[in-house]
Amino acid sequence: MENEDSVVEEQVTEAAPVATDLAADLTLGQAGAPVAVEEVKPRLPQLVRGKIDKNGVAMGTGRRKTAVARVRLKDGTGVVTINGRPLAEYCVGERDRNSVLAPLKATDLVGKVDISVLAHGGGPTGQAEAVMLGIARALQAKNPLLHGALADGGYLTRDSRMVERKMYGHKKSRRSFQFSKR
C-alpha cells in the first residue's frame, strides 16, 4: 500500500514541472508579446445569381412563398418604385418598407441607386421579402465585394417555407374533419 502511494506521488511530482514549462512558453495576453495579424480578405461569392445587362443595369430575381419580384438596379438618386408606384405608397406597413430597404442599409447605398421592381403573386409581406432578395442579388451582381455584408445579414438566402398542400381525408393540410362520437 505504501509503495503504491509513493509511486503515485513520484508521478505527480514529475508531471508538475512539465506543466509549468508549458505555461512559461505561452505568451497570450502579455504586454510586448508578438501578435500575428492576419489580413482580412473580402469574401467573394462562389455563385452570383444576378446579372448585368449591356447598359450597366443590374438585375436580380427574388421569390418568397408564391410572390416573385424582378428587380432592376442602376446608379441614381435613391428612387424606389414597385409596379410603377413609389415605395411609401406600395408598402403601407413600416415593416415591409424596412425589409425592402434592408440590403441597401447594410451596404450603405441608400439614396445612391435607383430601383424599379415588377412584383406579382402572394401578398404584401411575401412581395416585400421577394423584393428584398431581388435587391440583394442585384447589388451582388453590381459589386461582388458586397457579398460579405449581404450574406452576414441573411439577405442572399431564399426563404424556402411554403404553404403545405391539402391532404386527402383532411379539411386542410393538417386539420381533420370534426369527429362525432355519437
Z-matrix of the N, CA and C atoms (Angstrom, degrees):
N
C 1 1.439
C 2 1.525 1 110.52
N 3 1.340 2 116.14 1 -45.31
C 4 1.452 3 119.73 2 -179.12
C 5 1.517 4 110.77 3 -67.23
N 6 1.342 5 118.22 4 -34.23
C 7 1.458 6 121.32 5 178.76
C 8 1.522 7 111.31 6 -64.92
N 9 1.330 8 116.04 7 -39.24
C 10 1.467 9 119.64 8 179.51
C 11 1.517 10 111.05 9 -64.71
N 12 1.347 11 117.37 10 -41.12
C 13 1.462 12 121.09 11 179.58
C 14 1.523 13 110.79 12 -64.27
N 15 1.295 14 117.74 13 -40.38
C 16 1.458 15 120.25 14 -179.24
C 17 1.525 16 111.12 15 -69.35
N 18 1.325 17 117.18 16 -33.84
C 19 1.463 18 120.16 17 177.70
C 20 1.528 19 110.08 18 -66.03
N 21 1.334 20 116.38 19 -41.78
C 22 1.459 21 120.85 20 179.10
C 23 1.517 22 110.31 21 -64.65
N 24 1.353 23 117.80 22 -41.57
C 25 1.461 24 121.10 23 179.27
C 26 1.526 25 110.60 24 -63.31
N 27 1.332 26 117.62 25 -39.56
C 28 1.459 27 120.52 26 179.31
C 29 1.522 28 110.96 27 -64.13
N 30 1.334 29 116.76 28 -40.15
C 31 1.467 30 120.00 29 179.29
C 32 1.517 31 110.74 30 -65.52
N 33 1.310 32 117.29 31 -39.30
C 34 1.461 33 120.92 32 -179.93
C 35 1.510 34 110.36 33 -66.27
N 36 1.327 35 117.99 34 -43.40
C 37 1.458 36 120.89 35 -178.56
C 38 1.522 37 110.93 36 -68.88
N 39 1.324 38 117.59 37 -31.05
C 40 1.460 39 119.39 38 178.40
C 41 1.519 40 111.29 39 -73.29
N 42 1.318 41 117.78 40 -33.54
C 43 1.458 42 120.95 41 -177.28
C 44 1.517 43 112.38 42 -77.14
N 45 1.307 44 118.87 43 -27.53
C 46 1.454 45 122.76 44 -175.81
C 47 1.533 46 113.05 45 -62.07
N 48 1.344 47 120.40 46 -46.49
C 49 1.468 48 119.44 47 -179.42
C 50 1.530 49 111.97 48 -63.03
N 51 1.296 50 118.48 49 -32.20
C 52 1.461 51 120.95 50 -179.91
C 53 1.519 52 109.72 51 -64.31
N 54 1.319 53 116.34 52 -41.71
C 55 1.465 54 120.33 53 -178.85
C 56 1.519 55 110.61 54 -66.16
N 57 1.331 56 118.50 55 -38.42
C 58 1.461 57 120.37 56 179.71
C 59 1.521 58 110.46 57 -70.80
N 60 1.342 59 118.16 58 -32.56
C 61 1.460 60 120.29 59 176.90
C 62 1.526 61 110.99 60 -64.67
N 63 1.340 62 116.14 61 -39.85
C 64 1.463 63 119.63 62 178.07
C 65 1.518 64 110.92 63 -66.52
N 66 1.326 65 117.05 64 -38.71
C 67 1.458 66 120.71 65 -179.96
C 68 1.531 67 110.71 66 -66.20
N 69 1.304 68 117.69 67 -32.78
C 70 1.461 69 120.69 68 -179.91
C 71 1.522 70 111.23 69 -69.16
N 72 1.338 71 117.46 70 -29.45
C 73 1.456 72 120.49 71 -178.61
C 74 1.528 73 112.85 72 -77.69
N 75 1.334 74 117.58 73 -20.68
C 76 1.457 75 120.67 74 -178.89
C 77 1.521 76 110.19 75 -75.14
N 78 1.324 77 116.18 76 134.64
C 79 1.460 78 120.26 77 -179.33
C 80 1.529 79 111.13 78 -124.66
N 81 1.299 80 117.09 79 22.61
C 82 1.455 81 119.79 80 -178.76
C 83 1.518 82 110.52 81 -68.85
N 84 1.311 83 116.60 82 130.15
C 85 1.450 84 121.15 83 174.30
C 86 1.511 85 114.69 84 76.97
N 87 1.328 86 119.64 85 3.53
C 88 1.456 87 120.74 86 179.96
C 89 1.516 88 109.13 87 -91.11
N 90 1.313 89 116.37 88 144.73
C 91 1.457 90 121.39 89 179.75
C 92 1.525 91 109.45 90 -69.15
N 93 1.302 92 116.28 91 139.00
C 94 1.457 93 121.26 92 177.99
C 95 1.511 94 113.73 93 84.35
N 96 1.310 95 117.61 94 -2.89
C 97 1.457 96 120.13 95 179.26
C 98 1.523 97 109.26 96 -76.63
N 99 1.335 98 118.14 97 138.88
C 100 1.463 99 119.64 98 178.94
C 101 1.527 100 110.50 99 -67.07
N 102 1.307 101 115.01 100 132.56
C 103 1.462 102 120.93 101 -178.84
C 104 1.524 103 108.31 102 -116.23
N 105 1.307 104 116.37 103 126.26
C 106 1.461 105 120.57 104 178.88
C 107 1.523 106 108.97 105 -81.98
N 108 1.315 107 116.43 106 122.94
C 109 1.456 108 121.67 107 -179.96
C 110 1.519 109 107.83 108 -108.88
N 111 1.330 110 115.74 109 122.17
C 112 1.461 111 119.84 110 178.86
C 113 1.517 112 109.60 111 -92.86
N 114 1.315 113 115.95 112 143.43
C 115 1.457 114 119.81 113 175.52
C 116 1.510 115 110.15 114 -72.30
N 117 1.315 116 116.01 115 136.35
C 118 1.456 117 120.63 116 178.97
C 119 1.524 118 107.86 117 -88.12
N 120 1.319 119 115.46 118 115.73
C 121 1.458 120 120.07 119 179.54
C 122 1.522 121 108.51 120 -96.02
N 123 1.330 122 118.35 121 137.98
C 124 1.462 123 119.18 122 178.16
C 125 1.519 124 110.46 123 -65.99
N 126 1.345 125 115.07 124 139.15
C 127 1.460 126 119.42 125 179.33
C 128 1.513 127 109.44 126 -78.37
N 129 1.302 128 116.09 127 122.35
C 130 1.455 129 120.67 128 178.67
C 131 1.523 130 109.30 129 -98.86
N 132 1.316 131 116.53 130 147.61
C 133 1.471 132 119.19 131 -178.23
C 134 1.517 133 111.33 132 -72.52
N 135 1.324 134 115.20 133 147.95
C 136 1.458 135 119.41 134 173.90
C 137 1.516 136 109.74 135 -86.58
N 138 1.336 137 116.81 136 -27.13
C 139 1.452 138 121.81 137 -178.99
C 140 1.515 139 108.66 138 -139.33
N 141 1.328 140 116.45 139 121.55
C 142 1.456 141 121.90 140 178.05
C 143 1.517 142 107.64 141 -103.77
N 144 1.339 143 116.99 142 120.90
C 145 1.452 144 121.15 143 -176.27
C 146 1.518 145 113.07 144 -94.14
N 147 1.324 146 118.95 145 -4.54
C 148 1.456 147 122.10 146 177.03
C 149 1.519 148 110.39 147 -96.52
N 150 1.338 149 115.07 148 171.55
C 151 1.464 150 120.52 149 179.58
C 152 1.512 151 109.68 150 -136.60
N 153 1.333 152 116.19 151 160.79
C 154 1.455 153 122.29 152 174.94
C 155 1.517 154 107.00 153 -123.64
N 156 1.347 155 116.93 154 128.67
C 157 1.462 156 119.74 155 -179.73
C 158 1.525 157 110.42 156 -86.46
N 159 1.336 158 116.76 157 -177.72
C 160 1.469 159 121.25 158 -174.65
C 161 1.527 160 112.71 159 -67.29
N 162 1.342 161 118.33 160 -19.39
C 163 1.461 162 121.82 161 179.66
C 164 1.518 163 112.60 162 -90.69
N 165 1.319 164 118.66 163 -0.05
C 166 1.454 165 122.39 164 -179.80
C 167 1.515 166 113.67 165 86.07
N 168 1.323 167 117.25 166 15.74
C 169 1.465 168 121.34 167 178.08
C 170 1.522 169 108.24 168 -90.66
N 171 1.340 170 115.64 169 125.70
C 172 1.465 171 120.75 170 179.71
C 173 1.518 172 108.71 171 -86.57
N 174 1.349 173 115.88 172 138.75
C 175 1.458 174 121.20 173 -178.88
C 176 1.518 175 109.43 174 -125.96
N 177 1.330 176 114.66 175 143.47
C 178 1.456 177 120.46 176 177.60
C 179 1.515 178 109.64 177 -148.82
N 180 1.313 179 116.21 178 148.06
C 181 1.460 180 121.61 179 178.99
C 182 1.515 181 108.75 180 -115.57
N 183 1.332 182 115.37 181 132.53
C 184 1.457 183 120.57 182 178.30
C 185 1.515 184 110.18 183 -122.29
N 186 1.325 185 116.27 184 145.61
C 187 1.464 186 121.39 185 178.92
C 188 1.516 187 109.23 186 -134.07
N 189 1.349 188 115.60 187 146.96
C 190 1.454 189 122.16 188 174.91
C 191 1.521 190 107.12 189 -156.65
N 192 1.324 191 117.54 190 123.91
C 193 1.460 192 123.15 191 -173.39
C 194 1.527 193 108.30 192 52.89
N 195 1.333 194 118.98 193 -117.19
C 196 1.473 195 119.61 194 178.24
C 197 1.521 196 111.48 195 -105.32
N 198 1.323 197 118.73 196 7.76
C 199 1.463 198 122.45 197 -179.76
C 200 1.526 199 110.16 198 -87.19
N 201 1.341 200 115.41 199 141.20
C 202 1.461 201 122.08 200 177.35
C 203 1.521 202 107.64 201 -130.05
N 204 1.332 203 116.95 202 133.96
C 205 1.463 204 121.74 203 179.29
C 206 1.520 205 109.02 204 -129.08
N 207 1.337 206 115.94 205 125.77
C 208 1.465 207 122.01 206 174.87
C 209 1.522 208 107.69 207 -103.90
N 210 1.338 209 116.08 208 118.43
C 211 1.457 210 122.34 209 -171.40
C 212 1.513 211 109.76 210 -110.46
N 213 1.348 212 115.70 211 136.06
C 214 1.467 213 122.93 212 172.36
C 215 1.518 214 107.33 213 -120.20
N 216 1.341 215 117.05 214 128.87
C 217 1.459 216 122.04 215 -173.01
C 218 1.522 217 109.22 216 -130.48
N 219 1.334 218 117.31 217 130.56
C 220 1.465 219 121.65 218 177.34
C 221 1.520 220 109.11 219 -143.67
N 222 1.322 221 117.39 220 162.95
C 223 1.467 222 121.60 221 177.85
C 224 1.518 223 109.28 222 -62.37
N 225 1.331 224 116.05 223 141.56
C 226 1.455 225 118.89 224 -178.44
C 227 1.514 226 112.20 225 -179.01
N 228 1.336 227 114.68 226 -145.48
C 229 1.465 228 120.50 227 -172.01
C 230 1.524 229 113.52 228 -110.07
N 231 1.308 230 119.26 229 2.05
C 232 1.454 231 121.04 230 176.97
C 233 1.508 232 114.61 231 102.24
N 234 1.323 233 118.19 232 20.55
C 235 1.460 234 121.86 233 179.37
C 236 1.535 235 108.56 234 -80.55
N 237 1.344 236 116.08 235 127.45
C 238 1.454 237 121.40 236 177.98
C 239 1.518 238 108.27 237 -120.08
N 240 1.343 239 116.44 238 117.87
C 241 1.464 240 120.56 239 177.97
C 242 1.520 241 108.93 240 -123.25
N 243 1.342 242 114.97 241 136.25
C 244 1.459 243 121.32 242 177.28
C 245 1.519 244 107.28 243 -122.38
N 246 1.315 245 116.48 244 120.16
C 247 1.470 246 123.00 245 -177.29
C 248 1.529 247 111.51 246 53.29
N 249 1.331 248 116.79 247 40.03
C 250 1.456 249 122.02 248 176.89
C 251 1.517 250 114.60 249 79.34
N 252 1.309 251 119.24 250 2.69
C 253 1.459 252 122.20 251 179.86
C 254 1.522 253 110.00 252 -116.62
N 255 1.337 254 117.92 253 148.68
C 256 1.465 255 119.35 254 178.49
C 257 1.528 256 111.50 255 -63.93
N 258 1.326 257 115.90 256 157.25
C 259 1.464 258 121.47 257 -176.22
C 260 1.525 259 111.85 258 -58.05
N 261 1.335 260 118.20 259 -43.93
C 262 1.468 261 121.26 260 -176.99
C 263 1.527 262 111.56 261 -64.57
N 264 1.327 263 116.59 262 -30.46
C 265 1.464 264 120.11 263 179.69
C 266 1.525 265 111.33 264 -81.77
N 267 1.338 266 117.18 265 -35.76
C 268 1.462 267 120.41 266 -176.19
C 269 1.526 268 111.33 267 -78.58
N 270 1.332 269 117.14 268 -47.03
C 271 1.466 270 121.71 269 179.03
C 272 1.519 271 108.16 270 -97.50
N 273 1.321 272 116.27 271 97.57
C 274 1.457 273 120.89 272 -176.35
C 275 1.523 274 110.90 273 -72.28
N 276 1.325 275 117.21 274 -39.65
C 277 1.463 276 120.88 275 -179.17
C 278 1.516 277 112.23 276 -75.76
N 279 1.332 278 115.45 277 141.13
C 280 1.462 279 119.81 278 -178.89
C 281 1.533 280 111.26 279 -67.48
N 282 1.332 281 116.15 280 -32.82
C 283 1.467 282 120.11 281 179.21
C 284 1.528 283 110.56 282 -62.96
N 285 1.333 284 117.33 283 -40.91
C 286 1.462 285 120.46 284 179.28
C 287 1.520 286 111.03 285 -68.09
N 288 1.343 287 117.29 286 -40.74
C 289 1.472 288 120.15 287 177.94
C 290 1.523 289 110.57 288 -62.11
N 291 1.340 290 116.62 289 -42.26
C 292 1.470 291 119.94 290 -179.92
C 293 1.518 292 111.69 291 -65.61
N 294 1.338 293 117.39 292 -37.49
C 295 1.469 294 118.68 293 179.94
C 296 1.531 295 111.17 294 -69.88
N 297 1.334 296 117.28 295 -32.65
C 298 1.476 297 119.87 296 177.36
C 299 1.529 298 110.20 297 -67.19
N 300 1.323 299 117.34 298 -41.21
C 301 1.466 300 120.98 299 -175.98
C 302 1.532 301 113.41 300 -86.99
N 303 1.327 302 118.45 301 -5.49
C 304 1.468 303 121.44 302 -175.40
C 305 1.532 304 113.84 303 -58.05
N 306 1.351 305 120.75 304 -44.96
C 307 1.475 306 118.49 305 178.79
C 308 1.527 307 112.78 306 -63.46
N 309 1.335 308 116.78 307 -32.51
C 310 1.467 309 119.88 308 178.47
C 311 1.523 310 110.84 309 -69.53
N 312 1.338 311 116.86 310 -38.86
C 313 1.463 312 120.24 311 178.24
C 314 1.519 313 110.98 312 -67.57
N 315 1.319 314 117.26 313 -37.13
C 316 1.472 315 120.85 314 -179.20
C 317 1.522 316 111.63 315 -66.68
N 318 1.329 317 117.50 316 -28.02
C 319 1.463 318 121.35 317 -178.16
C 320 1.526 319 112.83 318 -106.79
N 321 1.334 320 118.11 319 7.29
C 322 1.475 321 123.98 320 179.71
C 323 1.522 322 112.38 321 57.16
N 324 1.330 323 117.05 322 41.75
C 325 1.464 324 121.30 323 179.04
C 326 1.532 325 112.84 324 -114.80
N 327 1.327 326 117.61 325 16.63
C 328 1.466 327 120.46 326 178.39
C 329 1.524 328 107.73 327 -66.96
N 330 1.330 329 116.60 328 127.11
C 331 1.460 330 121.50 329 179.94
C 332 1.515 331 114.20 330 83.47
N 333 1.333 332 118.59 331 5.68
C 334 1.470 333 121.54 332 -178.33
C 335 1.522 334 113.40 333 -114.16
N 336 1.336 335 116.85 334 -11.89
C 337 1.464 336 120.06 335 -179.64
C 338 1.526 337 109.68 336 -133.05
N 339 1.329 338 115.60 337 147.06
C 340 1.462 339 121.97 338 173.69
C 341 1.523 340 108.31 339 -97.61
N 342 1.322 341 115.55 340 138.06
C 343 1.458 342 120.84 341 -176.73
C 344 1.516 343 108.87 342 -129.05
N 345 1.336 344 115.87 343 130.26
C 346 1.458 345 120.41 344 171.28
C 347 1.522 346 107.58 345 -124.49
N 348 1.342 347 115.02 346 136.76
C 349 1.458 348 121.03 347 -171.88
C 350 1.518 349 109.52 348 -130.61
N 351 1.333 350 115.71 349 140.31
C 352 1.462 351 122.41 350 167.46
C 353 1.517 352 106.11 351 -113.68
N 354 1.337 353 116.08 352 115.19
C 355 1.459 354 121.05 353 -177.33
C 356 1.516 355 109.30 354 -122.60
N 357 1.329 356 116.49 355 140.93
C 358 1.458 357 120.67 356 175.88
C 359 1.518 358 109.40 357 -151.02
N 360 1.316 359 115.97 358 159.42
C 361 1.460 360 122.15 359 179.03
C 362 1.511 361 111.58 360 81.64
N 363 1.321 362 115.77 361 158.89
C 364 1.453 363 120.81 362 176.45
C 365 1.516 364 112.83 363 69.98
N 366 1.316 365 115.42 364 -162.38
C 367 1.452 366 121.96 365 179.86
C 368 1.513 367 110.86 366 -114.15
N 369 1.324 368 116.96 367 -171.61
C 370 1.468 369 120.07 368 -176.28
C 371 1.532 370 113.33 369 -61.71
N 372 1.328 371 117.57 370 -44.30
C 373 1.456 372 119.66 371 -178.04
C 374 1.526 373 111.36 372 -70.80
N 375 1.321 374 117.16 373 -40.66
C 376 1.466 375 120.01 374 177.26
C 377 1.511 376 111.53 375 -62.14
N 378 1.338 377 117.06 376 -40.57
C 379 1.461 378 119.71 377 178.26
C 380 1.524 379 111.09 378 -67.11
N 381 1.332 380 117.64 379 -40.01
C 382 1.468 381 120.67 380 179.70
C 383 1.527 382 110.80 381 -62.25
N 384 1.323 383 117.01 382 -41.39
C 385 1.457 384 119.27 383 179.92
C 386 1.526 385 111.89 384 -74.16
N 387 1.332 386 117.46 385 -28.45
C 388 1.468 387 120.24 386 173.37
C 389 1.522 388 110.18 387 -67.85
N 390 1.332 389 116.94 388 -39.40
C 391 1.469 390 121.35 389 177.20
C 392 1.527 391 109.74 390 -63.76
N 393 1.332 392 117.24 391 -40.55
C 394 1.466 393 121.27 392 178.72
C 395 1.527 394 110.78 393 -58.08
N 396 1.328 395 117.61 394 -46.81
C 397 1.464 396 121.14 395 179.59
C 398 1.527 397 110.76 396 -65.34
N 399 1.341 398 117.30 397 -40.97
C 400 1.463 399 120.74 398 179.07
C 401 1.519 400 112.20 399 -63.14
N 402 1.338 401 116.82 400 -41.25
C 403 1.469 402 120.45 401 178.47
C 404 1.527 403 110.09 402 -64.69
N 405 1.331 404 116.94 403 -42.88
C 406 1.466 405 120.18 404 -179.89
C 407 1.526 406 110.94 405 -62.33
N 408 1.326 407 117.37 406 -41.52
C 409 1.469 408 120.21 407 179.31
C 410 1.520 409 111.46 408 -67.55
N 411 1.326 410 117.55 409 -37.54
C 412 1.468 411 120.46 410 178.10
C 413 1.527 412 110.49 411 -67.92
N 414 1.325 413 117.83 412 -40.89
C 415 1.468 414 120.89 413 177.48
C 416 1.523 415 111.17 414 -62.18
N 417 1.327 416 116.57 415 -39.86
C 418 1.461 417 120.39 416 179.21
C 419 1.528 418 110.61 417 -66.60
N 420 1.330 419 117.49 418 -37.40
C 421 1.463 420 119.99 419 178.08
C 422 1.521 421 110.55 420 -67.58
N 423 1.323 422 116.78 421 -37.30
C 424 1.467 423 121.31 422 -179.22
C 425 1.528 424 111.29 423 -69.16
N 426 1.346 425 116.65 424 -42.11
C 427 1.457 426 120.53 425 -179.27
C 428 1.529 427 109.07 426 -142.63
N 429 1.335 428 118.66 427 100.49
C 430 1.471 429 121.21 428 -178.15
C 431 1.525 430 114.36 429 -62.08
N 432 1.340 431 118.23 430 -17.77
C 433 1.460 432 120.45 431 178.77
C 434 1.529 433 112.16 432 -70.42
N 435 1.332 434 117.72 433 -14.73
C 436 1.466 435 121.40 434 178.12
C 437 1.524 436 112.30 435 -80.79
N 438 1.334 437 117.33 436 -2.48
C 439 1.466 438 121.07 437 -175.69
C 440 1.526 439 112.41 438 -56.59
N 441 1.322 440 117.61 439 -42.63
C 442 1.461 441 121.01 440 -177.55
C 443 1.520 442 112.36 441 -60.52
N 444 1.329 443 117.46 442 -47.28
C 445 1.465 444 121.11 443 -179.25
C 446 1.527 445 111.15 444 -66.10
N 447 1.324 446 116.76 445 -39.15
C 448 1.471 447 120.10 446 -179.15
C 449 1.522 448 111.29 447 -71.59
N 450 1.319 449 117.07 448 -39.77
C 451 1.464 450 120.18 449 -179.43
C 452 1.521 451 111.28 450 -70.26
N 453 1.335 452 117.51 451 -37.44
C 454 1.465 453 120.39 452 178.99
C 455 1.519 454 111.33 453 -64.54
N 456 1.323 455 117.67 454 -33.79
C 457 1.456 456 120.93 455 177.82
C 458 1.515 457 113.31 456 -79.83
N 459 1.323 458 117.70 457 -10.80
C 460 1.465 459 121.74 458 -179.89
C 461 1.514 460 112.98 459 80.48
N 462 1.330 461 117.29 460 20.69
C 463 1.461 462 120.92 461 -176.60
C 464 1.523 463 113.35 462 -83.51
N 465 1.326 464 118.04 463 -12.95
C 466 1.462 465 121.04 464 -179.50
C 467 1.525 466 112.52 465 -98.56
N 468 1.313 467 117.59 466 1.44
C 469 1.461 468 121.68 467 -178.20
C 470 1.512 469 109.81 468 -95.03
N 471 1.321 470 116.20 469 126.68
C 472 1.460 471 120.91 470 178.95
C 473 1.513 472 108.57 471 -81.28
N 474 1.331 473 117.07 472 127.81
C 475 1.455 474 122.17 473 179.10
C 476 1.526 475 107.53 474 -79.46
N 477 1.320 476 117.28 475 111.24
C 478 1.464 477 121.27 476 -170.75
C 479 1.525 478 113.41 477 -89.56
N 480 1.326 479 117.97 478 3.68
C 481 1.462 480 119.22 479 -178.55
C 482 1.521 481 110.45 480 -69.25
N 483 1.334 482 115.81 481 128.88
C 484 1.463 483 121.94 482 -179.69
C 485 1.524 484 108.69 483 -129.57
N 486 1.324 485 116.21 484 166.92
C 487 1.450 486 121.11 485 177.13
C 488 1.528 487 108.29 486 -71.66
N 489 1.324 488 116.33 487 133.04
C 490 1.457 489 120.15 488 179.85
C 491 1.531 490 109.29 489 -76.10
N 492 1.318 491 116.66 490 140.72
C 493 1.458 492 120.26 491 -175.12
C 494 1.512 493 111.48 492 -71.64
N 495 1.326 494 117.04 493 158.69
C 496 1.458 495 122.66 494 176.58
C 497 1.520 496 108.90 495 -71.08
N 498 1.337 497 116.31 496 135.60
C 499 1.458 498 121.33 497 -179.01
C 500 1.531 499 110.60 498 -100.35
N 501 1.318 500 114.36 499 152.19
C 502 1.458 501 120.96 500 178.00
C 503 1.532 502 108.98 501 -64.51
N 504 1.320 503 117.85 502 137.21
C 505 1.457 504 122.40 503 179.14
C 506 1.515 505 113.91 504 82.50
N 507 1.340 506 117.22 505 5.92
C 508 1.459 507 121.99 506 178.23
C 509 1.525 508 108.81 507 -124.59
N 510 1.322 509 114.73 508 155.31
C 511 1.458 510 119.98 509 178.80
C 512 1.528 511 110.42 510 -74.00
N 513 1.346 512 116.61 511 -40.70
C 514 1.466 513 123.33 512 174.75
C 515 1.531 514 106.69 513 -129.63
N 516 1.325 515 118.44 514 -155.41
C 517 1.463 516 118.50 515 -177.43
C 518 1.529 517 112.03 516 -67.65
N 519 1.314 518 118.00 517 -40.79
C 520 1.462 519 121.38 518 -179.52
C 521 1.533 520 112.24 519 -116.76
N 522 1.313 521 117.55 520 -26.68
C 523 1.458 522 122.33 521 -174.73
C 524 1.527 523 110.62 522 -71.28
N 525 1.346 524 115.44 523 127.00
C 526 1.455 525 119.96 524 177.46
C 527 1.524 526 110.12 525 -89.02
N 528 1.312 527 116.29 526 165.69
C 529 1.452 528 119.90 527 173.36
C 530 1.522 529 109.11 528 -68.47
N 531 1.313 530 116.99 529 155.42
C 532 1.460 531 120.74 530 -178.07
C 533 1.531 532 109.20 531 -64.89
N 534 1.323 533 114.41 532 135.75
C 535 1.453 534 120.85 533 -178.81
C 536 1.517 535 109.23 534 -100.55
N 537 1.333 536 116.58 535 131.10
C 538 1.458 537 122.22 536 177.45
C 539 1.516 538 108.09 537 -118.52
N 540 1.315 539 116.13 538 120.30
C 541 1.456 540 119.43 539 -177.79
C 542 1.516 541 110.79 540 -71.39
N 543 1.331 542 118.78 541 -35.44
C 544 1.461 543 122.22 542 -179.57
C 545 1.507 544 110.54 543 -128.87
